[in-house]
Amino acid sequence: MSFIVVRAAGLVTVQDLGRPGRMHEAIPPGGALVRDRLIAANRAVHNPDDAPAIEVLGSLVIRAEQPLRVATDTTAPRDLAAGAELTVGSEPRRVAYLALRGGIAAPLVLGGRGALLCAGLGGLIRAGQRFASAELAAINPAADAAIVPTVGPAARADGPIRLLEGPDPEHFVPGALELLVSSEYRILPSSDRVGTRLDGPALPRTAAPEASRPMVIGAIEVPRDGKPIVLGPEHPTTGGYPIIAVVAHDDLGRLFSIRLGGTVRFTAARLRDR
Amino acid sequence: MADWTPLGDRAIRFARPDRSARAIVRAVRAWPGVIDVVVARQEVAAYFDGRPRGASDWAAWATWIDALATAPDDPEPVRDIALGAIYNGPDLDHVAQATGRHADEVRALHAAAIYTVETMGFSPGFAYLSGLPAALELPRRTTPRTRVPAGSIAIAGAHTAVYPFDSPGGWHLIGSVVGVRMFGPDGPLLRLGDRVRFVP
């Protein structure tokens, strides 16, 4: 089973669930921007959850070279006849996933098969590229029913994104976090897999000196201009900008699903168990 | 008891214990549920595969962190890495001027030192090498470059480094490595704890 890329626009890459375990070598985990959506697309064609699929931040047109079985994270599985074309667009969200029955064949490099652009692994998908099925064994035979991306049990689909305060409060003027959670921010088009850039009220910083510190996916770092950046799967493992808050892990997928130009609101949450 | 702070709901951050980076990585990776570790200059972060479960786990971290002070060293021997170098960087003359030395002295000082990979960060495989002669310490450039070529040998503060990829950068470029790729199919050439020399 194989297909050829007729057109690719935007950030279109092969992704799986990333390369955890190498952050001490300054290699970020990478992997799907919205893991639950990659998993949903894979399950719809009975693939293992971590099978490589195509992440589309933009649009993609493919043409089947042989009969294919494919699904996206939002559409039911379907069979494509040889020569048939399929268009996958991320609108009205920021990202969509195209899964191919058996998974996308891609070499295993440093423990993962997806593109990690910051490390020169893989690359942007272009017109004319050909992809074949990895022929992974089918699993989840009962998974056809109700493929719904989960965003965490406590999260409402349209509720504010939950934030955990800190860890650098001494870098912010009192009231900065309140400003962040009481304002609406817009997702800037310059956002990518490294960071999601937000436009809205600038968050005032103190004069505390910057120091290179460990970073984490979902960290909201604040450069001197006060405009927050939410770190994505290809974030630098260390960075000098202070972190005002970190997005709750279960809400990352919802935040990273908001289309470029869309708006987001945050709410302060509390860690239990402490 | 050691202090620590949550870094979101899947990671914690704490002050770097006075141990080698390799010893810290090895010990923290053995903690229950830890999948990743970052050792920065002054802080360490531990990353978990899920939300740490239950109050007892959260309270336990301080004890685990305290124990790092006596963490055993990594039994694997330290590697010695020699990097071929040409000292022809665009900032060599500026560094000479700012440190009050001749460019040849800058070359000789940099090449005579033996460095250690103290931390890794910034971009994949980027190794912060400690051991820079004090005579070469300079603050970063006031205006970072938007593109530094891969393989550039650079200095800033108390560190030297080799840029593994083309990237933006604010360090002073004094040369480039020859005949090696700093990041390949097997990952970074340099690893935590490596002893590194530059060979002109």
Chai-1 contact restraints between the chains, C-beta under 6 A:
chainA,res_idxA,chainB,res_idxB,connection_type,confidence,min_distance_angstrom,max_distance_angstrom,comment,restraint_id
A,P20,B,I35,contact,1.0,0.0,6.0,A-B,restraint_1
A,P20,B,D36,contact,1.0,0.0,6.0,A-B,restraint_2
A,M23,B,D36,contact,1.0,0.0,6.0,A-B,restraint_3
A,M23,B,V38,contact,1.0,0.0,6.0,A-B,restraint_4
A,H24,B,V25,contact,1.0,0.0,6.0,A-B,restraint_5
A,H24,B,V37,contact,1.0,0.0,6.0,A-B,restraint_6
A,E25,B,M120,contact,1.0,0.0,6.0,A-B,restraint_7
A,E25,B,P188,contact,1.0,0.0,6.0,A-B,restraint_8
A,A26,B,M120,contact,1.0,0.0,6.0,A-B,restraint_9
A,A26,B,G121,contact,1.0,0.0,6.0,A-B,restraint_10
A,A26,B,P124,contact,1.0,0.0,6.0,A-B,restraint_11
A,A26,B,G125,contact,1.0,0.0,6.0,A-B,restraint_12
A,A26,B,F126,contact,1.0,0.0,6.0,A-B,restraint_13
A,I27,B,P124,contact,1.0,0.0,6.0,A-B,restraint_14
A,L110,B,G187,contact,1.0,0.0,6.0,A-B,restraint_15
A,C118,B,P124,contact,1.0,0.0,6.0,A-B,restraint_16
A,A119,B,P124,contact,1.0,0.0,6.0,A-B,restraint_17
A,L164,B,G8,contact,1.0,0.0,6.0,A-B,restraint_18
A,L164,B,D9,contact,1.0,0.0,6.0,A-B,restraint_19
A,P167,B,T5,contact,1.0,0.0,6.0,A-B,restraint_20
A,P167,B,L7,contact,1.0,0.0,6.0,A-B,restraint_21
A,P167,B,R13,contact,1.0,0.0,6.0,A-B,restraint_22
A,S212,B,A40,contact,1.0,0.0,6.0,A-B,restraint_23
A,R213,B,A40,contact,1.0,0.0,6.0,A-B,restraint_24
A,R213,B,E43,contact,1.0,0.0,6.0,A-B,restraint_25
A,P214,B,R13,contact,1.0,0.0,6.0,A-B,restraint_26
A,P214,B,V38,contact,1.0,0.0,6.0,A-B,restraint_27
A,P214,B,A40,contact,1.0,0.0,6.0,A-B,restraint_28
A,P214,B,E43,contact,1.0,0.0,6.0,A-B,restraint_29
A,P214,B,A45,contact,1.0,0.0,6.0,A-B,restraint_30
A,V216,B,L7,contact,1.0,0.0,6.0,A-B,restraint_31
A,V216,B,G8,contact,1.0,0.0,6.0,A-B,restraint_32
A,V216,B,A11,contact,1.0,0.0,6.0,A-B,restraint_33
A,G218,B,G8,contact,1.0,0.0,6.0,A-B,restraint_34
A,P236,B,F122,contact,1.0,0.0,6.0,A-B,restraint_35
A,T237,B,V38,contact,1.0,0.0,6.0,A-B,restraint_36
A,T237,B,G121,contact,1.0,0.0,6.0,A-B,restraint_37
A,T238,B,A40,contact,1.0,0.0,6.0,A-B,restraint_38
A,T238,B,G121,contact,1.0,0.0,6.0,A-B,restraint_39
A,V246,B,G8,contact,1.0,0.0,6.0,A-B,restraint_40
A,A248,B,D9,contact,1.0,0.0,6.0,A-B,restraint_41
A,H249,B,D9,contact,1.0,0.0,6.0,A-B,restraint_42
A,H249,B,R10,contact,1.0,0.0,6.0,A-B,restraint_43
A,L271,B,P6,contact,1.0,0.0,6.0,A-B,restraint_44
A,L271,B,D9,contact,1.0,0.0,6.0,A-B,restraint_45
A,D273,B,A55,contact,1.0,0.0,6.0,A-B,restraint_46
A,D273,B,W58,contact,1.0,0.0,6.0,A-B,restraint_47
A,R274,B,W58,contact,1.0,0.0,6.0,A-B,restraint_48
